[in-house]
């Protein structure tokens, strides 16, 4: 069974940005894997650190169940993300356990560094998947099959300086949108936090709004998720594009227009 691994920064990032694509892969027989690097412990104005981390761990596991994925625990607290060998070894172990053909992760440039660090760790861990002299934590056997990395959209489809990011690939998530929102709704602790910290009037409606905006960008779909394929060097063959192959009937590929 082919495998796809989503690696994101915080609890709810996968649900906002990746979940529709994951649900479509599952419908086509793919094995799903789910990891948030941050524990979510600082995503509250009312709960204490450990209380918040515990609540968000439960929410993440519930969301992971909705998606039908295998869950991997976080490796550091919110705002403690750093590109270190210690953290990379832990993410590399997850990649080697999941043995993905596809790694889904954040945009390399995004609105906060937790996202960017998670992306860098995911990319390097994917690069090291067949590198026996890089020891993972815990030690996990390498695998030699190719891995293709895809970057999701930055938050609000813009880099921090405001420029638009246009995906290579638009995946139609219209038919799975309600299940995607169901997975997002598992993160009940986030309503107050997002309302107060980021002005997201309703985080579920924001989830729909994000999907509608990407769908509008596609020029074809009501709701969509956007992806950019990372270059192949060190990861896979030049022509490998398993996401496009798996979801060919529900994808708009902008690369063919250039």
C-alpha positions as CSV (number, residue, x, y, z in Angstrom):
1,X,0.0,0.0,0.0
2,X,1.5,3.4,-0.9
3,X,2.1,5.8,1.9
4,X,1.7,9.6,2.4
5,X,3.1,11.4,5.5
6,X,1.9,14.9,6.5
7,X,4.4,16.9,8.7
8,X,3.1,20.2,10.0
9,X,4.0,22.6,12.7
10,X,0.9,22.9,15.0
11,X,-2.2,20.9,15.9
12,X,-4.9,22.0,13.3
13,X,-2.3,23.0,10.5
14,X,-2.9,19.7,8.7
15,X,-6.6,20.1,8.9
16,X,-6.5,23.7,7.6
17,X,-4.1,23.0,4.7
18,X,-3.6,19.3,3.9
19,X,-6.6,17.2,5.0
20,X,-8.6,17.3,1.8
21,X,-5.8,15.9,-0.2
22,X,-5.1,13.3,2.4
23,X,-8.7,12.2,2.4
24,X,-8.6,11.8,-1.4
25,X,-5.4,9.7,-1.2
26,X,-7.1,7.5,1.4
27,X,-10.0,6.9,-0.9
28,X,-7.5,5.7,-3.5
29,X,-5.9,3.2,-1.1
30,X,-3.1,5.2,0.3
31,X,-1.9,4.7,3.9
32,X,-1.9,8.0,5.8
33,X,0.5,9.2,8.5
34,X,0.2,12.4,10.6
35,X,2.7,14.4,12.6
36,X,2.6,17.8,14.2
37,X,6.1,18.9,15.4
38,X,4.8,21.4,18.0
39,X,2.7,20.3,21.0
40,X,0.3,23.3,20.8
41,X,1.0,24.2,24.5
42,X,1.0,28.0,23.9
43,X,-2.1,28.1,21.9
44,X,-4.4,29.3,24.6
45,X,-5.1,32.5,26.6
46,X,-6.9,30.6,29.4
47,X,-5.2,27.2,29.9
48,X,-1.8,26.6,31.6
49,X,1.1,25.2,29.5
50,X,0.7,21.5,30.3
51,X,-3.0,21.6,30.4
52,X,-3.1,23.1,27.0
53,X,-0.6,20.6,25.6
54,X,-2.7,17.7,27.0
55,X,-6.0,19.1,25.5
56,X,-4.5,19.7,22.1
57,X,-2.9,16.2,22.1
58,X,-6.3,14.7,22.6
59,X,-7.8,17.0,19.9
60,X,-5.0,16.1,17.4
61,X,-5.6,12.3,18.0
62,X,-9.3,12.8,17.4
63,X,-8.7,14.7,14.2
64,X,-6.2,12.1,13.1
65,X,-8.9,9.4,13.6
66,X,-11.3,11.4,11.4
67,X,-8.7,11.3,8.7
68,X,-8.0,7.6,9.2
69,X,-4.2,8.3,9.7
70,X,-1.5,6.9,12.0
71,X,-0.6,9.4,14.7
72,X,3.0,10.4,15.7
73,X,3.5,12.6,18.8
74,X,5.0,16.1,18.8
75,X,8.6,16.7,19.6
76,X,8.8,20.2,21.1
77,X,6.7,23.0,22.6
78,X,5.2,25.9,20.6
79,X,7.7,28.6,19.8
80,X,10.6,26.2,20.6
81,X,11.0,25.0,17.0
82,X,14.6,24.9,15.9
83,X,16.5,23.3,13.1
84,X,18.8,21.0,15.2
85,X,20.3,17.6,14.7
86,X,18.3,16.4,17.7
87,X,15.0,17.4,16.2
88,X,16.0,16.2,12.8
89,X,16.8,12.8,14.1
90,X,13.3,12.5,15.6
91,X,11.6,13.5,12.4
92,X,13.8,11.2,10.4
93,X,12.6,8.3,12.5
94,X,9.0,9.1,11.7
95,X,9.8,9.3,7.9
96,X,11.6,5.9,8.1
97,X,8.7,4.4,10.1
98,X,6.0,5.7,7.7
99,X,8.1,4.9,4.5
100,X,6.2,7.5,2.5
101,X,6.3,8.0,-1.3
102,X,4.8,11.4,-0.6
103,X,5.7,13.9,2.1
104,X,3.3,16.8,2.5
105,X,4.6,19.8,4.4
106,X,4.4,23.6,4.8
107,X,5.5,26.2,2.4
108,X,9.3,27.0,2.8
109,X,8.3,30.6,3.4
110,X,5.3,31.2,5.6
111,X,4.0,33.7,8.1
112,X,5.7,32.3,11.2
113,X,9.0,30.4,11.8
114,X,7.3,27.4,13.5
115,X,5.9,26.6,10.0
116,X,9.2,27.2,8.2
117,X,11.2,25.1,10.7
118,X,8.7,22.2,10.4
119,X,9.1,22.4,6.7
120,X,12.9,22.3,6.9
121,X,12.9,19.4,9.2
122,X,10.4,17.5,7.0
123,X,12.5,18.1,3.9
124,X,15.8,17.1,5.5
125,X,14.3,14.0,7.1
126,X,12.9,13.0,3.7
127,X,16.4,13.6,2.1
128,X,18.0,11.4,4.8
129,X,15.4,8.5,4.5
130,X,18.0,6.3,2.8
131,X,21.1,7.6,4.5
132,X,22.3,4.9,6.9
133,X,25.1,7.0,8.4
134,X,22.5,9.5,9.7
135,X,21.1,7.9,12.9
136,X,17.5,8.6,13.7
137,X,16.0,8.8,17.2
138,X,14.9,6.2,17.9
139,X,17.2,4.2,15.6
140,X,15.1,3.1,12.6
141,X,16.1,1.2,9.5
142,X,16.4,3.3,6.3
143,X,14.4,2.6,3.2
144,X,15.6,3.2,-0.4
145,X,12.4,3.9,-2.3
146,X,12.0,7.4,-3.8
147,X,10.2,10.2,-1.8
148,X,8.6,13.2,-3.4
149,X,8.0,16.3,-1.3
150,X,5.1,18.7,-1.8
151,X,4.7,22.1,-0.2
152,X,1.3,23.3,0.8
153,X,0.2,26.9,0.5
154,X,1.4,29.5,3.0
155,X,-1.3,30.9,5.3
156,X,-3.6,33.2,3.4
157,X,-1.7,32.2,0.1
158,X,0.9,34.9,0.6
159,X,4.5,35.1,1.8
160,X,5.1,37.4,4.8
161,X,5.8,40.4,2.6
162,X,2.5,40.0,0.8
163,X,3.3,38.5,-2.5
164,X,0.8,35.8,-3.8
165,X,2.0,32.2,-4.1
166,X,0.4,30.3,-7.0
167,X,0.4,26.5,-6.6
168,X,1.7,24.1,-9.2
169,X,-1.2,21.8,-8.4
170,X,-4.8,22.5,-7.3
171,X,-6.6,19.5,-5.8
172,X,-10.4,19.6,-5.8
173,X,-11.5,19.0,-2.2
174,X,-15.2,19.9,-2.7
175,X,-16.5,16.4,-2.2
176,X,-14.5,15.9,1.0
177,X,-14.9,19.4,2.4
178,X,-17.3,18.4,5.2
179,X,-15.1,15.6,6.4
180,X,-12.1,18.0,6.3
181,X,-14.1,20.5,8.4
182,X,-15.1,17.6,10.8
183,X,-11.4,17.0,11.4
184,X,-10.8,20.7,12.0
185,X,-13.7,20.8,14.4
186,X,-11.9,18.4,16.7
187,X,-9.6,21.3,17.7
188,X,-12.3,22.8,19.9
189,X,-9.7,24.6,22.2
190,X,-8.7,26.8,19.2
191,X,-11.9,28.8,18.7
192,X,-11.2,31.3,21.5
193,X,-7.5,31.5,20.8
194,X,-7.8,32.1,17.1
195,X,-10.7,34.6,17.7
196,X,-8.5,36.6,20.1
197,X,-5.0,36.3,18.6
198,X,-5.7,36.3,14.8
199,X,-9.1,37.7,14.3
200,X,-10.5,34.4,12.9
201,X,-14.1,35.0,13.6
202,X,-15.0,31.4,13.3
203,X,-12.1,29.0,12.7
204,X,-14.4,26.5,10.9
205,X,-15.7,29.2,8.6
206,X,-12.1,30.3,8.1
207,X,-11.3,26.7,7.1
208,X,-14.0,26.9,4.4
209,X,-12.9,30.4,3.4
210,X,-9.3,29.1,2.8
211,X,-10.6,26.3,0.6
212,X,-12.8,28.7,-1.4
213,X,-10.0,31.1,-2.0
214,X,-7.7,28.4,-3.3
215,X,-10.6,27.0,-5.3
216,X,-11.1,30.4,-6.9
217,X,-7.4,30.6,-7.7
218,X,-7.8,27.3,-9.6
219,X,-10.5,28.8,-11.9
220,X,-12.3,25.5,-11.8
221,X,-13.1,24.1,-8.3
222,X,-15.4,25.4,-5.5
223,X,-12.9,24.3,-2.8
224,X,-9.3,23.3,-3.4
225,X,-5.9,22.8,-1.7
226,X,-2.7,23.9,-3.4
227,X,0.6,22.2,-3.7
228,X,4.1,22.9,-5.1
229,X,6.3,19.9,-5.9
230,X,9.9,20.3,-4.6
231,X,12.7,19.6,-7.1
232,X,13.8,16.0,-7.2
233,X,17.5,16.2,-6.5
234,X,18.4,13.8,-3.7
235,X,14.8,12.7,-3.2
236,X,13.4,10.9,-6.2
237,X,13.7,10.7,-10.0
238,X,13.2,13.8,-12.2
239,X,9.9,12.6,-13.5
240,X,8.4,11.3,-10.2
241,X,5.1,13.0,-9.4
242,X,3.1,10.5,-7.4
243,X,0.5,13.1,-6.1
244,X,-0.4,14.1,-9.6
245,X,-0.6,10.5,-10.7
246,X,-2.7,9.4,-7.8
247,X,-5.2,12.3,-8.1
248,X,-5.1,13.0,-11.8
249,X,-8.8,13.2,-12.2
250,X,-9.2,15.9,-9.6
251,X,-6.1,18.1,-10.2
252,X,-5.4,21.2,-12.2
253,X,-1.7,21.3,-13.1
254,X,-0.6,24.9,-13.7
255,X,2.9,23.7,-14.8
256,X,1.5,22.7,-18.2
257,X,0.5,26.3,-18.8
258,X,4.1,27.6,-18.7
